[in-house]
Structures are given as structure tokens and as C-alpha cells.
Amino acid sequence: MGHRVGSAPLLLLLLAFCKGRIVRVPKSPLIRVEGTETVIPCNVTDYDGPSEQNFDWEFSQGTDFVRIVSTWDSSFTSQQYQKRVSSREIVLRRSSNNAVELLIRSIQPIDQGEYKCITPSTDATVQGNYDATVQVKVIADGLTVSGAKARSSKPLKLSEGDSFELRCSASTTSSEHTHLQVTWELKNGPAWQEILSLTHEGKFQPSPEYEERYLSGDVRLDTVANDIYRLSVSQALPLDEGLYRCLVSEWVKGADSSWQKIQEKNVEVASVVIQQTALDVLIATSNMSVTERDSLDLTCNITTDRSGIFQAQVTWYFSESLDDTLLDARVLLSVDRDSVVSNSPLISLSHMDRNSYHLLVRDVGVEDSGYYFCQASVWVPQHNGSWHKVVEKTSSPVSVVVTALELDYQIVLNASKTPKFSDDPTELECRIVNAQNTEANVRFTVSWYYRMRLRNDAVVTDELLATMDADWTLLVGDKSRQRTQNGEIIFSKQAMGTFSLRIQWTSEADRGDYYCVVSAWSKHHNNSWVKSKDVTSALVSVFWATQDYTLTVEAVKLKPFFMAGHTFEMICKVSSQNIKTPRYSVLITAEKPLTDQSNPNGTTRIISLNQDSVVRLEDWTDQARVDGVVLEKVQENEFRYRMYQTQMSDAGLYRCVVTAWSPGGSGMWREAVNGLSNPIQIDFQTSGPVFNVSVHSDNPTVYQGELADLLCIVTIDRVVLEPDDMSFDVSWFAVHSFALDRAPVLLASLDRKGIVTQARRNWSSDVSLERISPMEFRLRVHGCEGQDFGNHYCSITPWVRSATGVWQREPEIKSKPIFISVKMDVLNALKYPLLIGIGLATIIGLLSCLIGYCSSRWCCKKEVQETRRERRRLMSMEMD
């Protein structure tokens, strides 16, 4: 313990000393070259007083120090330095408030020695160091730099893509161990631009602009001998033009092991001029015209001032428009620098001599009309065996017009078979005659058209029956597609110039005018076919005299009077004229009164029988009477309709809708004419009961959670019926709005057999429906909610048993709505929240009292503690 106390004052003294003023200069020795500019920095830190400090510099060569210069005392300079300081050969310049630099513009051997930097004290107490010294060593200039420009002032003229070399000699005889750094620079603007350096550490360092060319080997720097540094540039570019110089700097490793540049020299080596290669590209022929199927002959001539080794590459282009760019143009053929020609069956490219390239297009077509031009480029070899493109140029386009050969041919359309009656065959023959200038590169196709005859002056539209494309693929029109697939219409090509159209069974709809269009197609170089001409034939009429079809339909009611529950019978009698062996299809329809809710449109399709005597139920939806309707064929032109156990809802007008069919081709039936019978009315004239329905509720206003009772009460007028002779289908509906502006929602239903059906609900309330008397039905809503408000009504469908024991359904009856409102019971709604709040408040109060008591009993007791006295010895003043 005593040892630690004794070392404390010494530690305080060391800390005080370390925090004093510090003056710093570079580590010794500083090696500088005679005649170069020398800068010796000095700075001070950890000082007191003003921020701007003053400095004095002194010099010694082993004896007393001689004053050189001061920042604050102009009379500080000694006599021997007065002249050099006055001429600013020696300058003291301030770099910051606490740093200066001693500048000797041309250091001499007499300046070798020890330099001291002194800072006058501005501290309250003297602490730290107030001066620092550095040893400066001056060596002789042994660096020699020379280039080739001193021997020749002529510029070096090169062509683009050529290679060139520049040499620079650099050596040193310094007494110190120094390294040289060689940098090649180019000046083609206001400033010098660095190209490539060999650093003092032996590393090659290209500038960012030349890094890619250095990595590719186009720009290199190497040593030929000990003192020769060579810059090699292959594939010269226009940007390589300018003045080149060799910049050499000498470096020495200082006392702090860092490299320091002690001097730098440069020499201008050469002025390089890059001459761009001249290239002219010209097509020998001007605008020309060629006849179709002849040959097109074009020659591209290129001239260049390039000498030495080079190769040309030529590409021929074609463009349909003069405004198209080179990217839009189509490449015809090309010959690369190795004289390899791309292949094409109808186009050839030949190299006639070094400067001429011949293009020959054989068997030209109209599609070859356009603009032709050629593009040439000159390539030169590089040192690594690759080739570099130095120049490229495109010729002016030459317009070529290909005159088409006019195809001449005529079309004759004949009807080899004409129908005299319906379903007779029709055959038309379209032939090509007097064809000229038609060779193997031309083919013919046909298109068949139909034109309907109109009695007035309306606009006639031609309808396409079928057409052939260039490869003789048949494309059928909409009118004839189905009949062609069925084999009723046949399109064929009988010979090279003969086409036929055959209708196996001609119908009245086929009557009209027919004509054919023969198209000529020419084959292009890419093996595609292009339509060159269309010739239309004269019209051929297909027509025969015919009488209009007539169809008469009569409906007869067999029993003039009958009651509900009896069978209704109706006979449909059909007669026709001018229809060959007709067959009939029959459809029974009913027009119900507008009061019938089952069919708001009025007309119902009940049952049908087609021409093949196949019966089908149409819109008959009464599941209880699926077999209640029958339609049968009694005779060839007589049909009977029966409806068993008729209901009151069957009242309406009944008709027979008959369609006459005649046999068509290939066993198909063709619709001839339609007919509609007179109406037969079913009207039940009875004095039966009249039912009324109403809705009643003792309490239409209920609170949430309560029970709502609604009664549907049925009353009867005119006739008194026994309860066993009547039953009801009851449905309850609700419209959840104050006005009846929403769709009704089904709540529950009760059929006449007593089966209850409830609709799905999205809230917690529930409904029940029950029959409480033969004429009263009660709906209950349990646990009413706000969503249960609105207009409520019931709908009933009465069923009455007739004297024959058959149940008859009466029309549906709806009651007037009653509005049910659901209110909220405020007291009951707030009762449970109030009780819960009072209980929680009581529990929290008791818990607070308990926590307060425990805190005062155990956590807040004060203890009196005896004041502790420290036993420490006073430190001796001497030790301090």
C-alpha cells in the first residue's frame, strides 16, 4: 500500500509532461536533390494561448545555429540569409494556424545540415518541447531523361489501325538507393493525359481511359534495355493523335519507410498524326427497270487510300422504301474479309477484283422492286491475330423497278346440270380458257359466290360459298359449311383449269345467281405465293317455277262443357298444299291470364311431337301431374291433345302450332312452312268459394329479446266448406324496410300436408310456424332483434276437394302487410354493464387499500444508522 502511494506523484508528473506542447518535423534524414524545390513542414499541438502560433527557423552545419526566418519578427533573419530571404528564394509560408512550411526553391549543397523549428511559448506553464530538428541531406542530380524528338521534329503520320512505338531513355547515378517511375502522357487538348505508368514499385498502372486497351494488349509498356522504356500502341485510333512525352520521377525511401518523390523530369518524344482511312462505295448502275423473270445485275465498286495489309467486307441490302433505315433493310448477301460468301439459291455474289463486287438476282419478281445498296468496311490485322474495322461506308441506293408480265386468261361458267324441281341436283363448271404467259410459277384457284334474287331494287350482297388459297386448301363459307360437311355440296378441281360446284339436293333457298372468280398466283423467291390477278365469270341462274307452300291448322274442342277435375280434349287437324310428302311436328301452347303468377310472359309451351313422332314435355312443371298431358298422332294429318284432372289454374287459351317438313337430301328433313290454329278456351264457370286472408298482431311493437306473435287468418265467402274439404299452403314473408321497396324475404312456409320449412337466417332470432285452427296460422319470432323489423305478410294457396274427390288448387292470395317495430329496452341493456362496473370498482378499491396498508407496514420503516467514519491518513506534503 505504501509503494502505491509513493508512485502517485511521479505518475502525475508524467501525465503533466505528456500533455505539454509538442513540435513536430519530418523524421531525419530528408534526402533532396540539388537544384530541386524543397519543403520542410513544421506544426505544433497541445498548446495554450492563441490559436495562431508563431514559428522561427534556424540552421546549423554542426556549429551554432544561424537564424533563417520567422513568422513574427522581420528582423529575425541573420546577415548571411538576408539576400535569399529577400529574393524569396527561401520562403516561410503558413499552411494553418499551427503549421508552417519552410520552402527552399533551389536547394544547394551548402543547404545540407540541421534545421530547427522553434515555437515561442504562449503557455501559462512551461510544458512539453518548444523546438524540433530535422537533418537534410543534399545529393547531386544524377537523373538523365532523353527521347527521340530531339533528333527529329517531323510528326509521325499514321493511318487508323496502324501500330507504332515510342521510346524514352531514363537513368540515374544517384549516390542514394533510388527508384525511377516512368509515365507516358498524351496531350491532344489543353492538359496532359496519363496513358500508362511503370511505378517506382515495379507495377504497371494504366489510366482509367486506357485500362481496357491495356488489358486487351493494344497499349503496352516494356523495357528494351536497362535504360530504354518503350510504349507500344497497336490499332491506332483517332483519339491517339497528339503530342507524347515521357515523364520520369525519382523516388527514395525515407526514414519512416515511406517512398518520397525527390525530383521529376520529362521529355517530349514525338508528335503523332492519325490519318483516317478514306473509303468510297458506289454502285456502277443508276436507277433501272427490269422485266419480271429476267436477271438483275448490279456491281459495287469500292476505293480506298489504304495501303498495306487490309481486307474488305461487302454486304448487299434491299429495302422496299427509301425512308427505311439500315436496320429495317433486308440483307441479301455478304462476303466477309475471308472472301466467304453467304448462301442463297437465287442470288449470287462474286468478287470480280479487289475493288468490285458483283450481285446477280435471277428470275426477279414484282416483289423485288425497291432500293438496292451495298455497305463496305475495311479491316486491318492486329498483333494478336484478330482484325479491327477502321472504316465503314454505305453507298447511295439504286432504284430498281420490276415490270410484271401481264397474265391473260378468260373464265367460262356453265351449268352442266340444272334442277327442274326441288331436291334435284345442280352442277356448275368453271373453266379457264385462252391462257397466256402462264408457266410453272403460276397456279390458279377458284372462289364460288351466290347472289340472291330480289324482286325490288334492294342492294344485293354476294355470299361466299367457298374459296381456295394458294396451296389449294378449301375454305368454306358460313352459308354452306354445314351442308358441305354433310356431303350435300361438293367442291372439286376436275382438271388443271376446271373447277366444279355440285349441290346434291337443291332447295328453294338455293335459287339465285352463281358465279366464280379464278385467281392467278405467282411464286416468289422465298417459295411464297402472291395473288397477281382475279377474273370473274358471268352469272349463271339456278331457278325453277314453284308454288308457295300453304298450311291450314284447325283446333276442335271435343267436349263443349266440363268442370274442374275432368279431362280436356282437343283435336288438331292439319291440311297442306304444294308440299311433297309432308310430315308435321305439333306444339301445344297455352295463353294464361295475366293474373297467373307462374308465367308472367303469358304463353306456355306445354308438350310437342316432332315429325318423327317423338313426344317431349316442354315447359310443363306440375310435378304432381307429370303424366297429366298427352299428345298423340291419330291420323296422318290429325293429332289429339289430352289433359287429365284439370285444375282451376289450367284456364286459358290453347293452340296448336304446326310445322310442315319435306324430305331433303341424305335422309334429312327440311322445314317447309309453319301454321297456327285457332284458340280453344278453357274457362271454369263455377260458383265456388271465395277466400280472403288478413294478418293480425296484438302487439306490433316489441322490445329486443321479446316474442312477436303474428296471425294469418283465412275467411271464406259464398260457400261453406267442411274443414276436411279444404287445405292451404301458407308462406310468411318480410320486407325489412319502412316502404315496400325491397325484395321480400321468405321466413317460413307450411304446405297443405303440414310440413314446415324454415328459411336460413343470419342472426340469432328464430321463427316458428304452426296451424292453430283450420283457418288460422301463427308465426312467432323468438328473441327479436333489430333486423326483424319491417312489413310482414302471409301468402296462401287454397286447395279445395271437388265432389269427385279431386283436389283443385285455387289462385294464390296475399294479405296486406303489417309493420313490426323492434325497440331497445334501455334499462335492461344497461343493467348488466352497471352491475359489472360497480363490482369492478369495489374490487379495485379494496385492492388499493390492501396495497397501502402493506406498504406502510413493511416498506416504509426508518432505521437509524451510525455515521461511518473513514480512517484515512493524510498524505505528506513532501510526497505531494
Disulfide bonds with the S-S distance in Angstrom:
Cys42-Cys117 2.02
Cys168-Cys246 2.19
Cys300-Cys374 2.07
Cys430-Cys516 2.13
Cys572-Cys656 1.65
Cys712-Cys794 2.15
